[in-house]
Amino acid sequence: MISKKSIYVYLLYSFSFAISYFLIRVFLFHAETNSALAGSIGGGFVGFLVSIILAKPIEK
């Protein structure tokens, strides 16, 4: 079982990655908004899933 705190931390990491990826892609590299939005959502979701899969369970 994974603690609720660690899930919230992983969600915060994925949201911060998605926002920073979107802003860097749009404003620095002048990419299309739709592709940057899709990439940031997809990257945040995949990052969240990988972090949940690799998380160490807490012992009772």
N, CA, C, O and CB atoms as a CASP TS submission, in Angstrom:
PFRMAT TS
TARGET T0000
AUTHOR 0000-0000-0000
METHOD Language model
MODEL 1
PARENT N/A
ATOM      1  N   MET     1       0.849  -1.173   0.000  1.00  0.00           N
ATOM      2  CA  MET     1       0.000   0.000   0.000  1.00  0.00           C
ATOM      3  C   MET     1       0.898   1.241   0.000  1.00  0.00           C
ATOM      4  O   MET     1       1.940   1.273   0.654  1.00  0.00           O
ATOM      5  CB  MET     1      -0.967  -0.004   1.227  1.00  0.00           C
ATOM      6  N   ILE     2       0.477   2.233  -0.731  1.00  0.00           N
ATOM      7  CA  ILE     2       1.212   3.491  -0.815  1.00  0.00           C
ATOM      8  C   ILE     2       0.459   4.535  -0.006  1.00  0.00           C
ATOM      9  O   ILE     2      -0.770   4.584  -0.042  1.00  0.00           O
ATOM     10  CB  ILE     2       1.394   3.949  -2.298  1.00  0.00           C
ATOM     11  N   SER     3       1.182   5.360   0.713  1.00  0.00           N
ATOM     12  CA  SER     3       0.524   6.349   1.561  1.00  0.00           C
ATOM     13  C   SER     3      -0.111   7.455   0.713  1.00  0.00           C
ATOM     14  O   SER     3       0.314   7.723  -0.411  1.00  0.00           O
ATOM     15  CB  SER     3       1.529   6.951   2.560  1.00  0.00           C
ATOM     16  N   LYS     4      -1.135   8.086   1.281  1.00  0.00           N
ATOM     17  CA  LYS     4      -1.813   9.174   0.576  1.00  0.00           C
ATOM     18  C   LYS     4      -0.883  10.361   0.364  1.00  0.00           C
ATOM     19  O   LYS     4      -0.968  11.052  -0.652  1.00  0.00           O
ATOM     20  CB  LYS     4      -3.055   9.616   1.349  1.00  0.00           C
ATOM     21  N   LYS     5      -0.004  10.592   1.316  1.00  0.00           N
ATOM     22  CA  LYS     5       0.924  11.713   1.201  1.00  0.00           C
ATOM     23  C   LYS     5       1.828  11.557  -0.015  1.00  0.00           C
ATOM     24  O   LYS     5       2.069  12.522  -0.739  1.00  0.00           O
ATOM     25  CB  LYS     5       1.768  11.838   2.468  1.00  0.00           C
ATOM     26  N   SER     6       2.329  10.348  -0.241  1.00  0.00           N
ATOM     27  CA  SER     6       3.211  10.141  -1.380  1.00  0.00           C
ATOM     28  C   SER     6       2.453  10.286  -2.701  1.00  0.00           C
ATOM     29  O   SER     6       3.024  10.751  -3.687  1.00  0.00           O
ATOM     30  CB  SER     6       3.867   8.763  -1.295  1.00  0.00           C
ATOM     31  N   ILE     7       1.189   9.898  -2.735  1.00  0.00           N
ATOM     32  CA  ILE     7       0.398  10.079  -3.956  1.00  0.00           C
ATOM     33  C   ILE     7       0.201  11.554  -4.246  1.00  0.00           C
ATOM     34  O   ILE     7       0.285  11.977  -5.399  1.00  0.00           O
ATOM     35  CB  ILE     7      -0.965   9.377  -3.834  1.00  0.00           C
ATOM     36  N   TYR     8      -0.060  12.343  -3.211  1.00  0.00           N
ATOM     37  CA  TYR     8      -0.214  13.786  -3.411  1.00  0.00           C
ATOM     38  C   TYR     8       1.092  14.432  -3.855  1.00  0.00           C
ATOM     39  O   TYR     8       1.084  15.359  -4.666  1.00  0.00           O
ATOM     40  CB  TYR     8      -0.708  14.448  -2.128  1.00  0.00           C
ATOM     41  N   VAL     9       2.202  13.950  -3.333  1.00  0.00           N
ATOM     42  CA  VAL     9       3.502  14.470  -3.747  1.00  0.00           C
ATOM     43  C   VAL     9       3.754  14.140  -5.213  1.00  0.00           C
ATOM     44  O   VAL     9       4.228  14.992  -5.965  1.00  0.00           O
ATOM     45  CB  VAL     9       4.627  13.894  -2.863  1.00  0.00           C
ATOM     46  N   TYR    10       3.442  12.909  -5.630  1.00  0.00           N
ATOM     47  CA  TYR    10       3.628  12.530  -7.028  1.00  0.00           C
ATOM     48  C   TYR    10       2.707  13.316  -7.948  1.00  0.00           C
ATOM     49  O   TYR    10       3.099  13.664  -9.062  1.00  0.00           O
ATOM     50  CB  TYR    10       3.387  11.038  -7.206  1.00  0.00           C
ATOM     51  N   LEU    11       1.493  13.602  -7.501  1.00  0.00           N
ATOM     52  CA  LEU    11       0.590  14.444  -8.292  1.00  0.00           C
ATOM     53  C   LEU    11       1.146  15.856  -8.435  1.00  0.00           C
ATOM     54  O   LEU    11       1.070  16.452  -9.509  1.00  0.00           O
ATOM     55  CB  LEU    11      -0.804  14.490  -7.648  1.00  0.00           C
ATOM     56  N   LEU    12       1.699  16.383  -7.361  1.00  0.00           N
ATOM     57  CA  LEU    12       2.306  17.711  -7.422  1.00  0.00           C
ATOM     58  C   LEU    12       3.481  17.730  -8.388  1.00  0.00           C
ATOM     59  O   LEU    12       3.633  18.681  -9.155  1.00  0.00           O
ATOM     60  CB  LEU    12       2.762  18.156  -6.031  1.00  0.00           C
ATOM     61  N   TYR    13       4.313  16.695  -8.362  1.00  0.00           N
ATOM     62  CA  TYR    13       5.426  16.598  -9.298  1.00  0.00           C
ATOM     63  C   TYR    13       4.930  16.543 -10.740  1.00  0.00           C
ATOM     64  O   TYR    13       5.484  17.212 -11.612  1.00  0.00           O
ATOM     65  CB  TYR    13       6.274  15.366  -8.986  1.00  0.00           C
ATOM     66  N   SER    14       3.893  15.753 -10.994  1.00  0.00           N
ATOM     67  CA  SER    14       3.407  15.623 -12.369  1.00  0.00           C
ATOM     68  C   SER    14       2.772  16.920 -12.861  1.00  0.00           C
ATOM     69  O   SER    14       2.938  17.278 -14.027  1.00  0.00           O
ATOM     70  CB  SER    14       2.398  14.478 -12.469  1.00  0.00           C
ATOM     71  N   PHE    15       2.047  17.628 -11.998  1.00  0.00           N
ATOM     72  CA  PHE    15       1.467  18.911 -12.401  1.00  0.00           C
ATOM     73  C   PHE    15       2.563  19.944 -12.655  1.00  0.00           C
ATOM     74  O   PHE    15       2.484  20.711 -13.614  1.00  0.00           O
ATOM     75  CB  PHE    15       0.491  19.425 -11.325  1.00  0.00           C
ATOM     76  N   SER    16       3.578  19.966 -11.802  1.00  0.00           N
ATOM     77  CA  SER    16       4.656  20.934 -12.011  1.00  0.00           C
ATOM     78  C   SER    16       5.428  20.623 -13.289  1.00  0.00           C
ATOM     79  O   SER    16       5.851  21.541 -13.991  1.00  0.00           O
ATOM     80  CB  SER    16       5.610  20.942 -10.807  1.00  0.00           C
ATOM     81  N   PHE    17       5.618  19.335 -13.602  1.00  0.00           N
ATOM     82  CA  PHE    17       6.269  18.974 -14.857  1.00  0.00           C
ATOM     83  C   PHE    17       5.420  19.402 -16.043  1.00  0.00           C
ATOM     84  O   PHE    17       5.942  19.953 -17.013  1.00  0.00           O
ATOM     85  CB  PHE    17       6.534  17.466 -14.913  1.00  0.00           C
ATOM     86  N   ALA    18       4.120  19.156 -15.976  1.00  0.00           N
ATOM     87  CA  ALA    18       3.242  19.491 -17.096  1.00  0.00           C
ATOM     88  C   ALA    18       3.207  20.994 -17.345  1.00  0.00           C
ATOM     89  O   ALA    18       3.247  21.433 -18.495  1.00  0.00           O
ATOM     90  CB  ALA    18       1.831  18.973 -16.835  1.00  0.00           C
ATOM     91  N   ILE    19       3.134  21.770 -16.294  1.00  0.00           N
ATOM     92  CA  ILE    19       3.077  23.226 -16.459  1.00  0.00           C
ATOM     93  C   ILE    19       4.407  23.765 -16.983  1.00  0.00           C
ATOM     94  O   ILE    19       4.429  24.599 -17.889  1.00  0.00           O
ATOM     95  CB  ILE    19       2.719  23.906 -15.124  1.00  0.00           C
ATOM     96  N   SER    20       5.503  23.292 -16.418  1.00  0.00           N
ATOM     97  CA  SER    20       6.805  23.793 -16.874  1.00  0.00           C
ATOM     98  C   SER    20       7.105  23.342 -18.298  1.00  0.00           C
ATOM     99  O   SER    20       7.666  24.117 -19.072  1.00  0.00           O
ATOM    100  CB  SER    20       7.919  23.320 -15.933  1.00  0.00           C
ATOM    101  N   TYR    21       6.749  22.115 -18.669  1.00  0.00           N
ATOM    102  CA  TYR    21       6.958  21.634 -20.028  1.00  0.00           C
ATOM    103  C   TYR    21       6.153  22.474 -21.018  1.00  0.00           C
ATOM    104  O   TYR    21       6.657  22.850 -22.076  1.00  0.00           O
ATOM    105  CB  TYR    21       6.568  20.149 -20.142  1.00  0.00           C
ATOM    106  N   PHE    22       4.908  22.765 -20.670  1.00  0.00           N
ATOM    107  CA  PHE    22       4.057  23.555 -21.553  1.00  0.00           C
ATOM    108  C   PHE    22       4.616  24.964 -21.735  1.00  0.00           C
ATOM    109  O   PHE    22       4.700  25.462 -22.858  1.00  0.00           O
ATOM    110  CB  PHE    22       2.630  23.619 -21.000  1.00  0.00           C
ATOM    111  N   LEU    23       4.993  25.599 -20.642  1.00  0.00           N
ATOM    112  CA  LEU    23       5.490  26.969 -20.735  1.00  0.00           C
ATOM    113  C   LEU    23       6.807  27.060 -21.501  1.00  0.00           C
ATOM    114  O   LEU    23       6.995  27.969 -22.309  1.00  0.00           O
ATOM    115  CB  LEU    23       5.667  27.549 -19.349  1.00  0.00           C
ATOM    116  N   ILE    24       7.711  26.128 -21.252  1.00  0.00           N
ATOM    117  CA  ILE    24       8.989  26.130 -21.963  1.00  0.00           C
ATOM    118  C   ILE    24       8.775  25.848 -23.437  1.00  0.00           C
ATOM    119  O   ILE    24       9.387  26.491 -24.289  1.00  0.00           O
ATOM    120  CB  ILE    24       9.948  25.099 -21.360  1.00  0.00           C
ATOM    121  N   ARG    25       7.917  24.896 -23.741  1.00  0.00           N
ATOM    122  CA  ARG    25       7.697  24.526 -25.142  1.00  0.00           C
ATOM    123  C   ARG    25       7.030  25.649 -25.923  1.00  0.00           C
ATOM    124  O   ARG    25       7.375  25.882 -27.081  1.00  0.00           O
ATOM    125  CB  ARG    25       6.847  23.264 -25.229  1.00  0.00           C
ATOM    126  N   VAL    26       6.085  26.345 -25.311  1.00  0.00           N
ATOM    127  CA  VAL    26       5.356  27.390 -26.026  1.00  0.00           C
ATOM    128  C   VAL    26       6.170  28.674 -26.111  1.00  0.00           C
ATOM    129  O   VAL    26       6.287  29.256 -27.189  1.00  0.00           O
ATOM    130  CB  VAL    26       4.018  27.665 -25.347  1.00  0.00           C
ATOM    131  N   PHE    27       6.736  29.129 -24.990  1.00  0.00           N
ATOM    132  CA  PHE    27       7.373  30.437 -24.987  1.00  0.00           C
ATOM    133  C   PHE    27       8.832  30.413 -25.434  1.00  0.00           C
ATOM    134  O   PHE    27       9.292  31.381 -26.038  1.00  0.00           O
ATOM    135  CB  PHE    27       7.287  31.024 -23.624  1.00  0.00           C
ATOM    136  N   LEU    28       9.570  29.348 -25.159  1.00  0.00           N
ATOM    137  CA  LEU    28      10.965  29.298 -25.569  1.00  0.00           C
ATOM    138  C   LEU    28      11.128  28.760 -26.987  1.00  0.00           C
ATOM    139  O   LEU    28      11.901  29.303 -27.777  1.00  0.00           O
ATOM    140  CB  LEU    28      11.757  28.446 -24.602  1.00  0.00           C
ATOM    141  N   PHE    29      10.401  27.696 -27.303  1.00  0.00           N
ATOM    142  CA  PHE    29      10.585  27.054 -28.594  1.00  0.00           C
ATOM    143  C   PHE    29       9.484  27.384 -29.597  1.00  0.00           C
ATOM    144  O   PHE    29       9.523  26.907 -30.731  1.00  0.00           O
ATOM    145  CB  PHE    29      10.662  25.575 -28.409  1.00  0.00           C
ATOM    146  N   HIS    30       8.509  28.187 -29.198  1.00  0.00           N
ATOM    147  CA  HIS    30       7.427  28.654 -30.068  1.00  0.00           C
ATOM    148  C   HIS    30       6.714  27.508 -30.782  1.00  0.00           C
ATOM    149  O   HIS    30       6.456  27.576 -31.984  1.00  0.00           O
ATOM    150  CB  HIS    30       7.973  29.627 -31.091  1.00  0.00           C
ATOM    151  N   ALA    31       6.404  26.471 -30.038  1.00  0.00           N
ATOM    152  CA  ALA    31       5.683  25.327 -30.587  1.00  0.00           C
ATOM    153  C   ALA    31       4.187  25.638 -30.640  1.00  0.00           C
ATOM    154  O   ALA    31       3.720  26.610 -30.046  1.00  0.00           O
ATOM    155  CB  ALA    31       5.947  24.051 -29.741  1.00  0.00           C
ATOM    156  N   GLU    32       3.455  24.804 -31.356  1.00  0.00           N
ATOM    157  CA  GLU    32       2.005  24.956 -31.391  1.00  0.00           C
ATOM    158  C   GLU    32       1.434  24.665 -30.008  1.00  0.00           C
ATOM    159  O   GLU    32       1.944  23.823 -29.269  1.00  0.00           O
ATOM    160  CB  GLU    32       1.375  24.018 -32.456  1.00  0.00           C
ATOM    161  N   THR    33       0.385  25.368 -29.684  1.00  0.00           N
ATOM    162  CA  THR    33      -0.218  25.216 -28.358  1.00  0.00           C
ATOM    163  C   THR    33      -0.821  23.832 -28.182  1.00  0.00           C
ATOM    164  O   THR    33      -0.707  23.238 -27.110  1.00  0.00           O
ATOM    165  CB  THR    33      -1.289  26.283 -28.134  1.00  0.00           C
ATOM    166  N   ASN    34      -1.462  23.311 -29.226  1.00  0.00           N
ATOM    167  CA  ASN    34      -2.114  22.000 -29.099  1.00  0.00           C
ATOM    168  C   ASN    34      -1.110  20.885 -28.867  1.00  0.00           C
ATOM    169  O   ASN    34      -1.337  20.020 -28.021  1.00  0.00           O
ATOM    170  CB  ASN    34      -2.933  21.697 -30.343  1.00  0.00           C
ATOM    171  N   SER    35      -0.012  20.887 -29.598  1.00  0.00           N
ATOM    172  CA  SER    35       0.974  19.817 -29.415  1.00  0.00           C
ATOM    173  C   SER    35       1.682  19.950 -28.070  1.00  0.00           C
ATOM    174  O   SER    35       2.000  18.944 -27.435  1.00  0.00           O
ATOM    175  CB  SER    35       2.004  19.835 -30.556  1.00  0.00           C
ATOM    176  N   ALA    36       1.930  21.184 -27.634  1.00  0.00           N
ATOM    177  CA  ALA    36       2.570  21.374 -26.335  1.00  0.00           C
ATOM    178  C   ALA    36       1.642  20.955 -25.201  1.00  0.00           C
ATOM    179  O   ALA    36       2.089  20.380 -24.208  1.00  0.00           O
ATOM    180  CB  ALA    36       2.992  22.832 -26.155  1.00  0.00           C
ATOM    181  N   LEU    37       0.362  21.240 -25.348  1.00  0.00           N
ATOM    182  CA  LEU    37      -0.606  20.841 -24.324  1.00  0.00           C
ATOM    183  C   LEU    37      -0.739  19.330 -24.265  1.00  0.00           C
ATOM    184  O   LEU    37      -0.777  18.749 -23.180  1.00  0.00           O
ATOM    185  CB  LEU    37      -1.972  21.477 -24.596  1.00  0.00           C
ATOM    186  N   ALA    38      -0.810  18.690 -25.431  1.00  0.00           N
ATOM    187  CA  ALA    38      -0.909  17.232 -25.456  1.00  0.00           C
ATOM    188  C   ALA    38       0.346  16.587 -24.874  1.00  0.00           C
ATOM    189  O   ALA    38       0.249  15.603 -24.142  1.00  0.00           O
ATOM    190  CB  ALA    38      -1.139  16.737 -26.888  1.00  0.00           C
ATOM    191  N   GLY    39       1.508  17.124 -25.187  1.00  0.00           N
ATOM    192  CA  GLY    39       2.758  16.583 -24.657  1.00  0.00           C
ATOM    193  C   GLY    39       2.879  16.760 -23.158  1.00  0.00           C
ATOM    194  O   GLY    39       3.371  15.878 -22.455  1.00  0.00           O
ATOM    195  N   SER    40       2.427  17.905 -22.674  1.00  0.00           N
ATOM    196  CA  SER    40       2.535  18.142 -21.230  1.00  0.00           C
ATOM    197  C   SER    40       1.564  17.266 -20.451  1.00  0.00           C
ATOM    198  O   SER    40       1.910  16.756 -19.385  1.00  0.00           O
ATOM    199  CB  SER    40       2.278  19.617 -20.911  1.00  0.00           C
ATOM    200  N   ILE    41       0.358  17.086 -20.967  1.00  0.00           N
ATOM    201  CA  ILE    41      -0.609  16.210 -20.286  1.00  0.00           C
ATOM    202  C   ILE    41      -0.134  14.764 -20.333  1.00  0.00           C
ATOM    203  O   ILE    41      -0.174  14.057 -19.327  1.00  0.00           O
ATOM    204  CB  ILE    41      -2.012  16.333 -20.932  1.00  0.00           C
ATOM    205  N   GLY    42       0.316  14.330 -21.506  1.00  0.00           N
ATOM    206  CA  GLY    42       0.802  12.954 -21.641  1.00  0.00           C
ATOM    207  C   GLY    42       2.028  12.692 -20.794  1.00  0.00           C
ATOM    208  O   GLY    42       2.131  11.647 -20.153  1.00  0.00           O
ATOM    209  N   GLY    43       2.959  13.634 -20.786  1.00  0.00           N
ATOM    210  CA  GLY    43       4.168  13.464 -19.988  1.00  0.00           C
ATOM    211  C   GLY    43       3.889  13.457 -18.495  1.00  0.00           C
ATOM    212  O   GLY    43       4.486  12.680 -17.749  1.00  0.00           O
ATOM    213  N   GLY    44       2.982  14.322 -18.061  1.00  0.00           N
ATOM    214  CA  GLY    44       2.617  14.335 -16.643  1.00  0.00           C
ATOM    215  C   GLY    44       1.929  13.057 -16.213  1.00  0.00           C
ATOM    216  O   GLY    44       2.175  12.550 -15.119  1.00  0.00           O
ATOM    217  N   PHE    45       1.054  12.528 -17.083  1.00  0.00           N
ATOM    218  CA  PHE    45       0.343  11.293 -16.768  1.00  0.00           C
ATOM    219  C   PHE    45       1.297  10.103 -16.716  1.00  0.00           C
ATOM    220  O   PHE    45       1.227   9.281 -15.802  1.00  0.00           O
ATOM    221  CB  PHE    45      -0.757  11.038 -17.796  1.00  0.00           C
ATOM    222  N   VAL    46       2.175  10.020 -17.691  1.00  0.00           N
ATOM    223  CA  VAL    46       3.142   8.914 -17.712  1.00  0.00           C
ATOM    224  C   VAL    46       4.094   9.018 -16.524  1.00  0.00           C
ATOM    225  O   VAL    46       4.428   8.007 -15.905  1.00  0.00           O
ATOM    226  CB  VAL    46       3.940   8.910 -19.039  1.00  0.00           C
ATOM    227  N   GLY    47       4.530  10.227 -16.207  1.00  0.00           N
ATOM    228  CA  GLY    47       5.401  10.407 -15.042  1.00  0.00           C
ATOM    229  C   GLY    47       4.722  10.009 -13.752  1.00  0.00           C
ATOM    230  O   GLY    47       5.345   9.412 -12.875  1.00  0.00           O
ATOM    231  N   PHE    48       3.446  10.337 -13.632  1.00  0.00           N
ATOM    232  CA  PHE    48       2.697   9.948 -12.437  1.00  0.00           C
ATOM    233  C   PHE    48       2.569   8.428 -12.347  1.00  0.00           C
ATOM    234  O   PHE    48       2.759   7.852 -11.275  1.00  0.00           O
ATOM    235  CB  PHE    48       1.303  10.599 -12.442  1.00  0.00           C
ATOM    236  N   LEU    49       2.252   7.784 -13.454  1.00  0.00           N
ATOM    237  CA  LEU    49       2.118   6.324 -13.440  1.00  0.00           C
ATOM    238  C   LEU    49       3.436   5.631 -13.103  1.00  0.00           C
ATOM    239  O   LEU    49       3.463   4.683 -12.318  1.00  0.00           O
ATOM    240  CB  LEU    49       1.611   5.832 -14.791  1.00  0.00           C
ATOM    241  N   VAL    50       4.512   6.101 -13.689  1.00  0.00           N
ATOM    242  CA  VAL    50       5.816   5.489 -13.420  1.00  0.00           C
ATOM    243  C   VAL    50       6.203   5.687 -11.961  1.00  0.00           C
ATOM    244  O   VAL    50       6.735   4.771 -11.335  1.00  0.00           O
ATOM    245  CB  VAL    50       6.899   6.083 -14.344  1.00  0.00           C
ATOM    246  N   SER    51       5.944   6.872 -11.412  1.00  0.00           N
ATOM    247  CA  SER    51       6.305   7.105 -10.011  1.00  0.00           C
ATOM    248  C   SER    51       5.461   6.249  -9.066  1.00  0.00           C
ATOM    249  O   SER    51       5.959   5.811  -8.029  1.00  0.00           O
ATOM    250  CB  SER    51       6.138   8.587  -9.660  1.00  0.00           C
ATOM    251  N   ILE    52       4.198   6.004  -9.405  1.00  0.00           N
ATOM    252  CA  ILE    52       3.363   5.129  -8.578  1.00  0.00           C
ATOM    253  C   ILE    52       3.843   3.678  -8.676  1.00  0.00           C
ATOM    254  O   ILE    52       3.877   2.959  -7.677  1.00  0.00           O
ATOM    255  CB  ILE    52       1.879   5.234  -9.006  1.00  0.00           C
ATOM    256  N   ILE    53       4.211   3.258  -9.881  1.00  0.00           N
ATOM    257  CA  ILE    53       4.665   1.878 -10.065  1.00  0.00           C
ATOM    258  C   ILE    53       5.972   1.632  -9.316  1.00  0.00           C
ATOM    259  O   ILE    53       6.157   0.568  -8.725  1.00  0.00           O
ATOM    260  CB  ILE    53       4.844   1.566 -11.561  1.00  0.00           C
ATOM    261  N   LEU    54       6.874   2.603  -9.338  1.00  0.00           N
ATOM    262  CA  LEU    54       8.180   2.425  -8.712  1.00  0.00           C
ATOM    263  C   LEU    54       8.203   2.808  -7.231  1.00  0.00           C
ATOM    264  O   LEU    54       9.244   2.693  -6.584  1.00  0.00           O
ATOM    265  CB  LEU    54       9.202   3.235  -9.450  1.00  0.00           C
ATOM    266  N   ALA    55       7.087   3.254  -6.695  1.00  0.00           N
ATOM    267  CA  ALA    55       7.040   3.677  -5.289  1.00  0.00           C
ATOM    268  C   ALA    55       7.191   2.470  -4.367  1.00  0.00           C
ATOM    269  O   ALA    55       6.706   1.377  -4.660  1.00  0.00           O
ATOM    270  CB  ALA    55       5.714   4.422  -4.984  1.00  0.00           C
ATOM    271  N   LYS    56       7.868   2.695  -3.259  1.00  0.00           N
ATOM    272  CA  LYS    56       8.038   1.626  -2.284  1.00  0.00           C
ATOM    273  C   LYS    56       6.806   1.586  -1.376  1.00  0.00           C
ATOM    274  O   LYS    56       6.389   2.620  -0.853  1.00  0.00           O
ATOM    275  CB  LYS    56       9.344   1.830  -1.451  1.00  0.00           C
ATOM    276  N   PRO    57       6.240   0.433  -1.192  1.00  0.00           N
ATOM    277  CA  PRO    57       5.072   0.349  -0.316  1.00  0.00           C
ATOM    278  C   PRO    57       5.454   0.511   1.156  1.00  0.00           C
ATOM    279  O   PRO    57       6.566   0.176   1.564  1.00  0.00           O
ATOM    280  CB  PRO    57       4.358  -0.982  -0.523  1.00  0.00           C
ATOM    281  N   ILE    58       4.517   1.025   1.935  1.00  0.00           N
ATOM    282  CA  ILE    58       4.764   1.168   3.360  1.00  0.00           C
ATOM    283  C   ILE    58       4.424  -0.147   4.050  1.00  0.00           C
ATOM    284  O   ILE    58       3.509  -0.860   3.639  1.00  0.00           O
ATOM    285  CB  ILE    58       3.938   2.342   3.958  1.00  0.00           C
ATOM    286  N   GLU    59       5.157  -0.450   5.081  1.00  0.00           N
ATOM    287  CA  GLU    59       4.923  -1.698   5.796  1.00  0.00           C
ATOM    288  C   GLU    59       4.088  -1.406   7.035  1.00  0.00           C
ATOM    289  O   GLU    59       4.232  -0.359   7.667  1.00  0.00           O
ATOM    290  CB  GLU    59       6.264  -2.387   6.179  1.00  0.00           C
ATOM    291  N   LYS    60       3.221  -2.342   7.368  1.00  0.00           N
ATOM    292  CA  LYS    60       2.373  -2.176   8.551  1.00  0.00           C
ATOM    293  C   LYS    60       2.900  -3.020   9.687  1.00  0.00           C
ATOM    294  O   LYS    60       2.323  -3.019  10.775  1.00  0.00           O
ATOM    295  CB  LYS    60       0.916  -2.550   8.242  1.00  0.00           C
TER
END
